[in-house]
Amino acid sequence: MVAARPDAWFPLRAGQRFADGVPLADIAARCGTPTFVYARAALLAAFEAYDRALGGHPHQVCYAVKANSNLAVLSVFASLGAGFDIVSGGELARVLAAGGEPGKVVFSGVGKTRAEIEQALEADIQCFNIESEAELTRIHEVAEAHGAAAPVSFRVNPDVDAQTHPYISTGLKENKFGVAHSDALALYRRAAELPYLEVVGIDCHIGSQLTDAAPLLEAADRVLALVNQLNREGIELEHIDLGGGVGIVYRDETPIDLDAYCGALTRKFAGRPEMLMLEPGRSLVGNAGVLLTRVEYLKPGEGKNFAVVDAAMNDLMRPALYEAWHGVEAVAPRAGEALDWDIVGPVCESGDFLARGRRLALAEGDLLAILSAGAYGMSMSSNYNSRPRACEVMVDADTVQVVRERETLAHLMAGERVWGG
Ligand SMILES: *Cc1c(COP(=O)(O)O)cnc(C)c1O
């Protein structure tokens, strides 16, 4: 099982909240706030849960880098032999810098540039996940110029409803992702005939934060039916990649039972020659991280009480972007009157909130842990309002390592020039 509780790796002991074996207050004292804190053991446990659950069939777990692309996070997964799902040349550079094997990298995304395709061919990645006919043509051209066939798969859109937030649902006909199920056969035939393409796989990814395995299994059935059709035409594949999407517990969701889901997949794959691949992102890192922030001001009011903290939507965009719910816990819960607080940042946007209506006893200077911040937190952060990006820290038992320094004012202006300068 992926850790079910958002605070499983951030327990309260004797009135103090910890990250694994280290008091969060010590991390705030040493590194300041806002700071993302990741528990290395949580990453190991989450990856091993997938590896174990897929044990019944040859498999490869490709961590979806966009969920959290810090080099330390990538290096932990690389040390476990993970593959990586990337969506840009920048992510490829990160994977290589973290010691990931290029031969286990799959490249997804609807907008791969020529330069990115060249970079990936140069690195000798495992597979390009093609998302359109135009991309097929482009990859073939770049591969020809490069002088070697590009390994490819098609991202097929199985047209199943993932029943998740519309912004993170990707498997319906009207989404920009993938090629239509009905076009896939013709595209595979065409790819099989092109000299500088080598057809090696198929993939799909229907959405994110799914709490029901049924749509994932339905997508798997559709993809397998298509592979059987390809086989009948003499097109054999090395791998079948069923994407990511397994949700985590933010609040009170009943998560997908990973053993049951993966067990159902390996049963479907019984006797098949293809390797089974998955591309989990959120479920490997989401509950491995918290965002540590400090209360700057309390603004109790008539209609609402605001706690203004030093983290904001530029650090953790999910609440502003998807109205996402994150747990908020005091690092040292205090006695006293609890009120309902909106936890807001200093950014000049009404959408700049991290949480709303949370019953907490608070005082200025208190530390809060925003839970479930390991996925799509730092990787979606920005410098909006000219705010230097947060520090990132990894913890293992009682060892603490700063894995990304807090940005300075010099970082903020790097590469810029005044007019005429
Ligand atoms: C984002 C993404 C993933 C990871 O999704 P999660 O919901 O974080 O598991 C996997 N594959 C592709 C192609 C993606 O775009």
The ligand as an ORCA input file, in Angstrom:
! r2SCAN-3c Opt
* xyz 0 1
  C       1.462     13.503    -15.217
  C       1.683     12.226    -15.935
  C       1.882     11.040    -15.217
  C       1.818     10.971    -13.717
  O       0.533     11.126    -13.231
  P       0.205     10.926    -11.661
  O      -1.236     11.177    -11.576
  O       1.028     11.928    -10.940
  O       0.574      9.527    -11.313
  C       2.141      9.903    -15.930
  N       2.182      9.895    -17.287
  C       1.994     11.020    -18.000
  C       2.076     10.964    -19.471
  C       1.742     12.218    -17.353
  O       1.542     13.327    -18.070
*
